[in-house]
Amino acid sequence: MAGPLEVTVNPMRRLTPGEEAEIAWMRQNGVLPATGPREGGLMQMIGGILSDPAGAASSAYGAVTSDPIGVARGLLVDPVVDTVNWWSDAVQGRVPLTDAQGRTSTDAIGRAMDIAGSFAAPTFGARVATGAPDPNTVSMFGAGERRGRLYGGADIPDDVKVQQNIAKVIERTPEFENLLPYLTAEELSAVTSQMGDKILRGTQVGNLGDMQGGAVAGAGKLGWYRESANAMSTIFGEDINRFSSLLAALSPQTSVEMNMMNAARTWANWVKAGRPKDPNEILDIMGRSVVGDKGKDSILDAWKNNAISALSQQEGAGVDDFRLSGPKVDSFRRNVAGDLVPVTNDAWESHHMGVPQDAFSKSGTNLPGYGGVYLGKNIANRQVAENMSKALGFDIAPAEVQEMNWSFTKALYEQMAENRGRGGPSALDIVQEGLLDEKRVADVPDFASLLQDDRYGGPLKEIGLGPEIDKAAGAVGRIGGRDLSAAANPAGARNIARRVDALYDTRQFVSATAPFRARPGSSLRADGGRDFVLGPYGKQSSGFVSLDWGAKGRIHQVTPEYSKAVQSTSVTPVETFAEIAADGPSRQAWIDKMRAAQQSRGALGRSVDVYNRSGYKGAKVFSTPDGNAGFAVKPDGELSSVVSMKGQGPVGFSDSAVTLAVQNGATWLNAFDTVLPGKYGRHGFKPVARLPFDEQMARAEWGDAAVDEFMRDTKRFNNGRPDLVFMVYDPDFADKVPNRIGGRLAKSYDDAMRIVERSKTEVANKANKAKPAVRNKPSVPGLLDEQ
């Protein structure tokens, strides 16, 4: 037997929902005691791999098989006599339990030990001693459980550089070690030493429970990929890899229907032309085939290189020869050809997760395109597939989780959007009240169905594939039809509905307010004229008015045009703001009111900075007329001190504050990663950097009681440790801003500010390159002509 393996507890390991279900089964059937320690303590009790009662290190993992009773007796953390006796009986097979699915206590014991073993954190690169449980043991639930280090049971490559790189990732992000079993070897090659945190965040953003809820809600399209692949395999035979590669190459920035139409036409014309391999000939064929009346100019740039690659491969090329550039299109190629391990993370995936699609497109350096969030999302899909498989008793593949979420989100959004503008139900209402049309989900387009329609299959029939298309018709009837209710998570489906509503609201707001977005240099003379922007708020009043709380200010009134524009959105603008005079008494009165508002917020008020008078030197400061809410725009463009009196601030204050602040020169801000970055994002503030929550510093500055309260109040945001997000105003930014995603992870506050300054410069340079143009030349009162 090999020497002992040194084992310590991995503090980041937690039971998955699937493991909780297994443990519950063990308890219900007497395989485990009905009561006892939970989480790590339970694992110590059943695994025999952790510390003994005296705290001594585990002596030999391999001894679990050679002397299981001794290990069990010697390593129990809570050595209750009855428990030890039970364990002894169970290991010796004297607890002959079998359930309806044929699972026995012996199966359960092996599974329990597997779970316990996964709680260990062995020294990286160490070998499991001879005689240890087989690392590829299949789950007692028979659902494709992995016991290897990588997905599918593959080993980490025996390469020093690879292992050193992984060790660095784990050193920076310890949680990454628990994610390794959900990465493929290919994906592992894309991981750099800096990517661990982004991968972890990518697994967390969508929420596994939400993804499972969305998948079950979209069960009507289970089999989308599998049956599309079966149909295309029947039709194209040995050409399945080439056609699936072409199909995926033509998929960016188009609908499923248009994707198949373009692919079928291009394929038919390419075959008619004798299957040419010359790139120019292929482009000519595409120009005659894709929808549009501009010939080759109708071909999107995103299609060209990959489509040429697909059709120019030599006859007899293998499946790997058809690899496409970019993880989304290559995963799609593999999915539609029947490989259900990769995950296609496209626009609708970003919608159901509530993240911008470009979060998936950040480039990795080792395998271009595979950024941290993309890999994290792949991991999350595999975890959900595993959990659903255990709950259902039959396999669900990672790509099937994606296809069902895709179908549910798309159907839900389209049904909601049809009537929302006329007062129809929100997505959340539709889900809560059971109003989602099942037929709408079932009718979400898939390739197996489209090929039976002559608009798409017709061109293929022209080249003699009619009989094959007829043979493939049976694939359509095999989509959907399986009962997934045992894995249902209605709360998860409702959370996705909330994101769908947020997506709709953001789109409506951005569209309605686009004419009012200030642009860098919009008030400067250029080419002999002015580039005017329609202002949300009118010019300040010519004279000061006295406010009843001791300050003087000039009044800004919302314009009728802006009020009308946002009527169809979820935002209600604050009608009046006062720009506070610069005299000492007025500024001090304003500061006193802001501090009162800050204190009314309890510990959350600590997240807002309210300075002494010197901190606002040169700043513009604003408040509502009653002084219950206000903000400041500092000389460097920082939007700061945004705060309102709890229970007394006006409805829509934060949206209105950002609107008026941008109009008055705000170019950047920072905020804790709660609900605020999402609100600021729809006004054009883009996340550019983020700092992890520094609990130690917060306790030093705020005190323990305030930090404890803050962490309780923000528990749903990274467990009470929200990042500090730095955002820069970009009038062209119109995407979603989710929690935990967006912006570079900065090393320090100063580092974050360097990123902010670079980003501000980039926005300004982009504006300078654009030719100045009159955007909304003033013709009615209340338009902004900035000084």
N, C-alpha and C positions, 0 to 999 in steps of 0.2 A: 504493500500500500504506500502511496506517496505520502510525503510529509504533510503536516497539518496546514490548513489554510487559515490565515489570520482573518477574523471576521469582526466587524463592528456594526452597530445599528446605523442604517441610513435614516437620518431624522426627517428627510423630506418625503419618505415613502408613506402613502396612505392607501387604504383599501379602496379599490374601484367599486362602482355600483355592482358590477358583475360578481366581484369577490364577496361583497356583502351578501348577495343573493345566495352564493354557495355556502357561506358561513351560516346563514339563516337555515338552509336545508340541513346542514350538519347538526345544528342545535335542535331543530325540530325532530330529527330522527335519532337523537341520542348519540350521534357520532362525536359531538362536542358537548360538554356540560351546558345546561340551559342558561347558566349564569357564569360570569367570570370576567376577567380583564378584557377590555376592548382594544382595538387598534394594535399598537406595538406590543402591549402586554399580552394580548391574545396570541399574537404571532410568536412571542417568546414561549408561551405555554405549549403551543403545538409544534413548533418547528425544531426545537433542540439545537439552535445554532447561535444563540445569543449569550448574554452573560449568565453566570450561575448565581446562586443567592448571595455569595460572598463577593461578587463582582469580578471574578476571575474571567479571563478571556476564554472563548470557546477553544477546545483543544484540537478537535479534528472533525471537519465537516463530513469526511468520508465515514466516520464511525457511525453515522446515522444508520447506515445499512448493515454494518457489521455488528453493532451492539445497540439497536434502537432503544431497548428498554433502559439500558444504562444511561444513554444520552438523555432520554426523556426524564429519568429520575434525577439526573445530576444537573440539568439545566433549567428546571422549572423556576420561574421567578416567584410564583405563588404556590409553593409545594404543599397544597392541601392533599391529605392522604387519599381521599376519595378520588380526586382528580388523577393522582398517580396510578391508582388501581385501575381506573377507567382506561387510562392511556395504555397500560400494560395489556389489559384485556383486548383493547382495540387492535393494537399492533400484532398481537398473537392470533387475531382473527376470531376472537370469542364474542364479537358484536356483529352477528351475521345479518345486518340490515340490508334490504334491497327495496328500492322504490319502484314506482310504475314504469320508470324509464330504464330500469335495469341497473341503476347506479348502486353500488354496494359500499359498505363501510370501508372496505379495503381501498376502493377507488378514492373515497373521501380522504382517507389518511394520507395517501400519496399526494392528493391535490392540496391538502392542508399543509403538508411539508413543502410543497412547491411554493405556495403563497408565502409561507414563513421564510423560505430561502430568499425570496425576492425582496424581503425587508433587510437583507444583509447588504453591507457595502464593502465587498472585498477589495483588497488592494488592486488597483487597475492593472490588468495584464496577468494577474495570477491565474493559475490553472486550477480547475476543480479536481480534488483528489480522486484517484481511482476508486471506484466503488460508490461514488456519490450518485444521487438520483440523476437519471438521464436528462440532460438539459432540453431535450426535444420532446419530452413527455406530452402527450395530448391531454387536454383538459378532460375531466370526467364528464363534462357536458358535450364533448365531441364537437366543439365549435371552432376548430382551427387555432387553438391556443398555442402560443409560441413559447418555447423554453430556451431558445438560442439567444444570442446577444443582439441579433438584428432581425428584422421582419422576415418571416418565412423560415426561421431557424438558422439563417446564415451566420457564420462567424465573422467577427471583425477581422479584416485582412491582417495577416501576420507580417505587417510592415512597420518598421520602427517609426518612420515619419508619421504614418497614419495614427499609430497608437499614441505617440507624443502629442499630436494635434488634439486628439480626443481628450487626453489627460488635461491639456490646457483649457479646453472648453469646460470640462467638469470642474476644474479648479475655480474658474470664473463663475460658472453657473452650476452648482452642485445638482440641481434638479434635472439637468440634462441626462444624467446617467439613467434615470428611470424612463427616459424617452427613447433611448437607443433601440429597445426591442420593437419600436414602431417605425424605424427608418430602414429603407432598403440599402443595400451595399452601394448602389449607384448614388443615392441621395447622401449617404455618408461622405462620399468623395467630394460633395459640394460644400460641406461644413467647414468653415474656417474657425480659428480660435476665438474670433470676435462675435460669432453668430449665436452663441448659446442663449443669450437673453432674448433676442428677437424670435428665435424658434420657440422658446417657452411662452412668450407673449402670444405668438401665433396659435398655440394650442389653447390658450385661455380665452381669446376674444369671443369666439363664437359660442362658447359654453357647450359642453358635451350633452347636457340634458336638453338644451334647446335644439341641438342638431338631431337628437334622437326623436324629440317631439315633432320636428318638421319632417323627418323621414317617414314616420308613421302616418302623418297627415297627408303625405304624398304617395302613399302606398299604391295608389292606382296606376303609377308608372314604374313600379318595381319590374325590372327586366328591360328597361329602356335600352341600355347598352347591350345586354346579353342577346336580346332578340334582334336588335338592329344588326349586331355582328353575325348572328345566325342567318338572317336574311341576306346580308351582303356576301357571306361565304357561299351560300347557295347560288347566288346570281353570278358572282365574279370568280369563284373557284380559286385557282392559283394566283389570280390577280387581286385577291382580297387585300394584301398588304399595300400594293401600289394604289388601289382605289381609296383605301382608308387614309393613306398618306395625302392623296390629293384632296380628299374631302376635308381633312383637318387643316390643310394648308389654306383652303378657301373659307375657313370658318371665322376668322377675326372680323369684328365690326359688322356682322350681318346676322339675320335671323336663321333659325334652323331651316325654314322652308327655302329661303334664298340660297343658303349654303348648299342644299341638295340640288336645287335647280342648276346652279352654276357648275357644280361638280359633274352632274349627269350630262349636261350639254358639252362641257369641255372634254369629258371622257369619250363621248360618242364621236365628236369631231376629231379627236386625237386618233382614235381607232380607224376612222374612215380615212385619215391622212396617212395611214401606214405605221402608226406608233413611232413618230419621229423622236429623236433624242436631242436635236439641236435646240439650244435655248431660244434662239430667235424664232424658230418655227413654232415652238411651244407658246411663246408670247403671242404670235399672230393667231394661233388657234384660240387662245384664251380671249383675245380681243373680239373674236367673232362669236364667242360662246357665252360670256358672262352677261348678265342683265345690264342694259345700258345702251345708249346710242352714240357713244364716243369712241368705239373701237378699243384700241389698246389703252386709251386714256380712262376707260371704265374699270381697268384693273387696279385694284388698290395696291399700293406699294407693299403693304403688309402681306400680300398674297404671293408676290412674284417669286422671290428666291425659293421659298419652300415648295411652291407648285412646280417650278422648274426642276427642283431636286427630285420630287416624286416621280415625274414623268420621264426624266432623263436617265434614271438608273437602268443599268443593263438588264436584259432579260435574265431571269433566273436569280436575281439578287435576293439575298436573305432578308429576314424581317428587320434586323438591325441596320441594314443598309438604308432603310427608309426613315431613319431618325430625322426629325425636323428640328429646326432651331426655335428654342423657346419652350419652357416647361408646359405652358397651357396647351399649345397646339400639339406638342408631342404626346402629352398625356391623353389628349382627345384622340389622337391617332391610335394609340394603343387600346383605349377604351372601346372605340367603335370596331376594333378588330377582335375584341373579346377578352383582352387583358384587363381585369377589373381591380388590379392592385394600385396602379397609378390613380391620381385624383385630378380631375379637370377643374381648376379654380378660375372661373370666369366671372362675368359681371353679375349674374344672378346669385352666384355664391357669395360675392362681396355684399350683395343686398341683404341676403338673409343673415349674414354675420354683422352687418352694419359697419363695414369698413370700406374705404375707397379701393377701387379695383387696382390702382397703381401700387397698393401695398403688396400685391402678388407679383408685381413685375420688376421689383428691385433686383438688380443683377448680383449674382454671386461671382466670385473670381475663379473658382475651380471648375464649376460647371455652370456656364453663363445662364442667367435667368432664375436659377434656384436660390432665391433669397430666403432669409430667415422666416418671414411670415408665411411664405408659400410652403416651406417644409413643415412649419408648425401646423398649418391647416391639414396637410397630408396626415400627420401624426394623429390629429384630432379625429379625422374621418376613420382611421383604423381603430382607434380606441372605441368610437361609437359602434363600429361594425362588430367589434368583439363583444361589447356589452349587449347589443341587440341579439347577436347569435346565441349568447348564453340564455337570454330571456326567452327566446323563441324556440330553441332546440334545433334550429337549422341555420345554415350559414347565410350570413349577409356579408357581401363584399364591400370594401371601402368605396368603390365607385358607385355601388348601389345606394349607399347613404347619400352620396352627392346627387345622383340622378333624382332621387325622391325629394330631397330638399329643394333642388332646382325647380322641379315641377310644382311643388306646393307653393313656393314663393312666387313664381311667375303667375300661376293661376290666381292666387290670392290678390296680388297687386293689380292684375288686369280687371278682376271682378270689382274690386274696390274703386279703382280709378274711373270706371265707366260712369259711376253715379255720384261720386264724392262731391264734385263741384255743384251738384244739384241737391245737396243735402242728404245724400245717401249714406249708408253706414260706413264706419271706418273699418279697416282691416281687423282691428281688435274686436269690434262688434260682430263682424262676420264670423270670426272664429269662436267667440264666446257663445254666440246664439246658434251655432251650427248651421250657418247660412251658406257656407262654401259649397258651391255646386260640384258634386262629385264628377259629373260629366265633364265639367270644365277641366278638372285635373286630368281625367282620362283622355281628354282631347288635346292636351299639350302635345305638340307635334314631336314625333319620333321618326327615325329614318325607315324603320320597317313599314310603318303605315304610309309614309310619303311615297315609297317606291311602288305602292299599289295604285297610286294616282297617276294618270297619264301625263299630268303636267310635269311630273318629275321622272316617272319611269318611261314615259313615251320615247325620249331620245335613245334610251338603252334598247328599247324594243326595235328601233330602227337598225341596230347593229346585231340583231339576232338573239337578244337576251330575253325575249318574251316568254318562252317556256320556263326559263329559270325564275323569272319574276313570278309566274303563276305558282311554281313550286314553293316559293318563299312566302306565300300568303299566310300560311299557318302561323308564322312567327308573330303576327299582329295579335292573334287571340291569346297568346301566352304572356302578354304584358299585363301586369296587375293580377288581381284575383286571389292574392294570398292574404290570409288574416294575420295582421301584425299587431293586433290589439294588446297582446301580452307584453309588448314593449312600449305601449303608449305612454306619452308624457304630455298631457294637455297643457301644463304650465309652460313647457318649452315651446309648444306651438303658439301660445299666446305671446310669449316674448318675441318670437319672430314676427308676429303680427304687429307688435309695437314698433319694431324696426322698420317694417314696411310702411307704417303710418308716418314715421319720422322721415323716411326717404321721400314720400309723397309731399309732406309739408315742406321739406327743404327745397325740393325741386320747384314747388309753387312759389315759395318765398324768393328764391334766387331769380327766377324768371320775372316775377313782378317787380323786383327792386333793381334789376340790372341797369335801367336807365339812370338810376340815382347813385350809382357807385362812383365815388370820387376816384380820379386817376392821378398818379404823380404828375405834377406839372400842369394840371388841368386849368389852373388859374393864371399861368404865366403867359406872357406874350410870345407867340411863335409865328413865324412867317407873316409878320405884320398884323396879326389878329389875336383873338382870344379863343381858347378852347373851353367852352362853357359846359358845365355839368348841372343838371337839374338837381336842386338841393332838397333833401328831405325836410329840412327846417329852413325857414326864412332867415334873412339877415337880422342881426340883433337890433333891437329898438334903439332909436337915436339917443334916448335919455335913460338915466337910471331911475329905477323905482325902488321904494323902500319896502323891504320884506318884514313881516311882523316878528321875526326872530332876531333882528338886530343887524342884518346885512343889507347891502344895496346891490342891485344887479340890473343887467339889461336883458330883456325878454327875447327868447327865440320861440317862435310859434311853428308847429308842424304845418307844412304846406297842404292845401287841399289835394294837390296832385298825388302826393305821397300817401295820404290817408286813403284816397280812392284806390291806389295801386295795391295796397296791402289788405284791402277789404276781404279778398278771397283767400287770404292766408290765415294762419293761426296766430298772427301777431297783432296786438292792439297797441298803436303808438301812443306814447305819452304826449299830450297836446302841447304842454308848455314847459320850458326850462328857463332858468335864470342863469346868466353868466355873471358870476360874482365879481364885484369890483375889487381892485387890487389894494385898496386901502387896508391898513392894519385891522381896524375893528371888524370890517366885513369878512376878511379872511379868517380871523380868529373865531367869529361867530360860526362861520361855515365849518371850521375844524371841529368846534365843539359839537355841532350837529352830527358830523360824520362819526365822531368818536362814540356818541350816544347810539347811533345806528350800529356801529361795530360791536359795542357791548351788548346790544339787544340780541345779537346772533350767538352769544355764548362762545364756546370754543371755536366754532366755525368762523367767528369774526376775526380770529387770529390769522386767518388766511388772507385778510385784507390789510394792507399797510395804510395807516393814517399818520401823517407826519406832523412835526411842528411847522410853524409858518415858514421857517427857512427851507424846509423841504419842498415848498411849492414856489420858490423864487422863479419868476418868469413863466410859471404855468398858467394855463387857463383852467379855472375851476367852475363847475356847474352844479346846480341843484334843482330839484323840483321847487316850486314856489313855497311849499310848506316846510322845506328843509328836511324832509324825511328820507330823501334819497339824493345821492350825488356821485360825482366822479371828477377826475382831473386829467388833463392832457399836459404832460411835462414838456419842456423845451426840446428834449431829444426824441419826442414823438411817443413816449410811453403813455399808454392808457392805464391809469392807476386809481386806487381808492374807490373802486366801484362798489358801493354798498347802499343798502336801504334798510330802514327801520323794520324790524320783524313785525309782520301783521299790519303795518301801516304804509308800506311802500306801494306805489301805484302798480297796477297790472301792466306787464310789458316793460318794466323799467330797464332790465338789462339789455333787451334788444334796442330800445330807444337810446339808451346811453351809448351803446357802441355806434349806432347810426350817427348821432350828433358828434361823437368824438372823432370819428373818421372825417367828417365834414370839417372838423377843426384841427386836423393835422395829426391825428393818432396814427402811428405806423407800426407799433408793436406792443405786446403785453405779455404778462405771464399769469398763469392761474393754475390752481391745483386741478388735477385730472378727475373732476367730478362731472357735473352736468354742464359746467360753464364752457369748456373748450368746444363742445358741440354747438352751443349757441353762438359763440364768437365765430365759429367756422362758417356759418351760413351768411355772415356779413363780410366774408373775404379774408378772414384771418387764418393763415395756414400754419400748422405746427411745424417748427423747424428744429427744435431741440427739446430735450426733456432731462430732468434730473430726478433720480430716485429719491423717495422720501427719506430724509435724514432724521430718524427718530431721536438719535442721541442729541443732535443739535437742537431739535425742537424742544426736547425736555429741558435743555440748558437755558433756552430763551423763554419758553412759555411756562415751564413748570410741569410737574408730573400730572397734576389733576387736570389741567387744560389739555394736555396731550392725550390722556386717557379718554376724556370726553370727545375730543376731536376724532380719535380713532373709532370710538363707538358710533359717532354720527356719520362717519364715512366708511363704515364697515363693508358696504357693498362695492366700494371702489378699491380694488386690490387689498382687500381685507384691512381697510383703515390706513393704508399707506399709499395714498395717491401720489403719482409723480407730480413734479412742478413742470408744467408745459409752457414753453416759450413759443409765441406765435407772431408772425409778421404779416402785415396787411398786403395782400396781392389782389387787385381788383378782378383778376381772371380766375381766382380760385373759387370753385363752386362744388367741392366734393364734401363727403361726409367726414366727420372728425370723431372717431370712436375713442373709447378709453383704451389706454395701454399701447396704442399704435399711432405712429406718425412722429416724425422728427428724430434727429440723431440723439443717441444717448450720450450726454455730455459728461465730462469728467469732473467738472466743477462749475460754479456759477459763472466764473470768468470765462470758462470755455464756452458755456451756453451763450454768453453775451457776444463772444467773437462770432459764433454761428449766426446770431441775430443780425449783427452788423453786416456780415457777408450777404445774408439773405436780403436785407434792405437794399444793399447796393445792386444786387442782381435784379430786383424788381425795378429799381430806378433805371438801370441800364436797358432793361427790356422796354420800358416806357419811352426812353430817349430814342431807341431804334425805330419805334413806330412813328409813322408820319403823322404829325398833329392834324386833327380834323375836328370840325365843329360837331359836337355830339348832340346837344340839345340847346340850341341857341335860345337865350331868354326871349320870351315874347309875352309872358304874363307875369304879374306881380308874384313875389315870393321866391324868385329864382336866385341862386347863390352866385354872386360875383365876388369871389374871395379877394382879399387885399393882397 
